[in-house]
Amino acid sequence: MAWSTRELAELAGTSLRAVRHYHEVGLLAEPERRANGYKQYGVAHLVRLLRIKRLVDLGFSLSQIAAMGDTDEHPEDALRTLDAELAATIERLQRARVELGVILRRSAPADLPPEFAPATGLSDADRGFVTVMTRVLGPGYLQTYADMLQDLPDDPTDAEFNELPADADEPTRIALAERLVPYFRELLAKHPGLAESHSDAPHGPQFVEETMVKAVDDLYNPAQADVLRRALIGLGSEGQSDSG
């Protein structure tokens, strides 16, 4: 008994394109041809094609199938390897579903890690800054940072800072920076871990500081960046006077 390419594909439950591709990559041997030039496939071709399709359906790549060769022996090692890969994929997908659930329940921004999802009221610049910092902070400081963002106190300077125009004059910037210092002091009092060094950062403390400076300069307008720098300098000056 001999089948055409179309008949073979139908028997195997696959497509003509797939059969031709398996020929091209060397997974399926080319059959003999009839006198009229048409291919004629036999039972061995169908068995081989069914095996290829079964392995593809299980999740094996064509390169993995090629490495197994033509043998029909039970590929235990390959199956165990694939099983481990599938388990890892399932775990990743389950984590993704949990994170998606948090995002949907809390209407949280999708670009933030799940521990930051409860943080609300962030401006676009704030959210961008947080996103960048999640990539450079160490695990200990990152958790403290997430806890702080979830418990931000209401402050009238917040709206004023977000609406500050890039060309705000110096007296306006100085005044706003001075009003931000007590707000920053309150945050430090509630979350003292913010004052700790970045010793657990994966790329080191200096890299964190350099990234923070660049993120502020790139994400906030010049007046806002200046206000933040002045407020942090003012906060540092307070700490030095207190310790002295």
N, C-alpha and C positions, 0 to 999 in steps of 0.2 A: 504494500500500500504506500502511496506517495501523495503528499499534499503540496499545494501551492503555498507561497508565502502568506497570502491572505488567509487561507484555510488554517495554516499552522498558528497564525496569530489569534484567530478566533478560538481555536481549540485550547490555547494556553490562556485565553482571557487577557491578552495584551494587544498592543497596536502594531501596525506595520512599521511605523517609525521606530518603535522599540526594537523590533527584530533586526531591522537594518542597522541600528546603532550597535547592537550586540555583535553583529558581524564586523563592523568597523573597528571596534575596540578589541576584537579577538576573543570574545567570550563564547561565541557560538560559531561553530565551524561552518564554512560554506558548503552547501549541498551540491550534488551532481545536477546537471541540467539535462532536460529532455532534448530531443532532436530539434525541437522548435526554439530552443534557447531558454525556456522557462525553467526555474528552479524546481526541484522535486525533493521534498523533505520526507524523512523516514521517522520511525518511532524513536530512534536514538536522539534525533534533533528535538522532538517533542519533550522527551524526558529531560534533556539538558535545559531546554527553555523553561520548563516548569520549575526546575530547580533554581535557575537564575531568578525567576519571578518570585519564588517563595523566599529566597534570601533577601531580595530587594524589599519585599513586603515586611520582612522582619527588621529591616533597618540597615542591612549591610550596604556599603558603598560598592560600586562596580570594581574599584581597585582591590577591595578586600575579597570580593568574589573571585577575581582573577588570581589572587595569591593562593586561594584554596586549590586551584587547578581543576581538573576534570573529574577528580575522584568523588564518589558519592558517599564516602565514609563520613561518619558523624563528626563534624568539626567542633569538638568540645571546647578547645582553647579559644577559638574564634567566637563561639557563642558566649562563653564566660566573659570575654572582653567586651562584647557588644552589650551584654546584660549590665555590666558595670557602667558603661557609657550611658545606657538608657536610664539607669537608676539616678545618675548624676543629672541628666537632663530633666527627669521628672522632679527631682528635688529643686532644681533651679526654677522650673515652671510653677511649682507649688509656692515658692517664695515670692515669685512675681505676682501670683494671684492674691496672696496675702497683702502685698504692697498695693496692688490695684484696689483691693477692698478698702484699705485705709484711705486712699486717695479719693475714692468715690463717696465714702461715708462722710468725710470731712471737707469735701470740695477743695482738697489741698492741691498745690501746684505739683505737677508730675515730675518736675526736674529736681525736686528735693528728696533726699533719702527719707525712709519712713519715720525715723526718730525725730525728724524736723517737721513732719506733716502737721502737727497741731499748731505750729507757728502761724499766726494770722496777722493781717494788717501790714504785711511787709510791702514796701514799694518795689518796683521792678529792679531798681539799683540794689536795694537791700537783699532781694532774693538772689540776684546775680552774685553779690558778695558772699552770701552764705554758701551758694553752690560751689564757688571757687574754694572757699575755706574747707569744705568737707573733703577736698582732695589733698590737703596738705597738713591738716591738724592730726595729732596723735589721738588714739582712742580715748584716753582719759580726758583730755581737754575738749575733745569733740562732744563727749557726753555732757560735760559741764556747759558747753556752748548751747547744745540742744535744750538742756533744762532751762537755761536763761531765756531763750527765745520763746519757750512755751509759757513763760511767766513774766512777760514784759509788763511793767506798770504803765498805766496811762500817764502821758505827759504832754502838756500843751506845746512844748517845743518840737514835738514830733512832726506835727502838720506844718509848723513854721519852717522846719528844716527841709522837709520834702518840697515845699513850695518856694524855697529860696532861689531867686534868679541867679544865673551865672555871673551877672555884672553887679551883684550886690556890693554896696560900698563898704569900706573897711569898718566904720563905726557899727554898721548893722551886723557884720560878721563877728566883730569882737563881742558885741552884746549877746548874740545868740550863743557863742562859744561859752561865755561866762554862765549863761543859764543852763547849758548842757552839763556842766561840771557836777552839780548836785545830782542830776539824773544818773550820770555814770557812777558817782559815788554810791548811790542807792543800789545799783546793779552789782557792784563789787561787794557791798555789804551782804546782799542776799546770796551771792554766788562767789564766795572768796576764791574758788578754784580758778577764776578768770585771771587772778593776779599771779598765778604760778607760771613757771617757765614752760617753754615748749620742748622740754627734754625728750618727750616720747614721740615727737614728730618724726615721721619716716625719713624726711630729708634734712632734719636738723632745724634748730631754732632760727638760725639766720635766714634760711630759705623761707620759713613762715613769715618772718618780718618783711622780707623783700616782696613776697607775694601779696601781703596785706597792703603795702604801700602802692604797689602797681594796680591792685584791684580798686583801691579807693580812687586813684587818679584816673583810671579808665572808666569807672562806673558812675561816679558822681561828677557833677559839674564843678568848675574851679572854685566857686564860692563855697559849695558844700564841703569839698575836700579841705579847703583852708579852715573852715569852722571845725571840722573833726580834728585836724592837727592841733589847732589852738586849744580845744577842749581837753585833748589828751595831755598836752603840755601842762595845762592848768591843773589837771588831776594829779599829774606827777609832781608838780611843785607843792601841792597840798600834802602829798605823802611825805615828801622830804622835810617839810616844815614840821609835820607832826612827829616824825622820828627824831628830829633835832631837838 
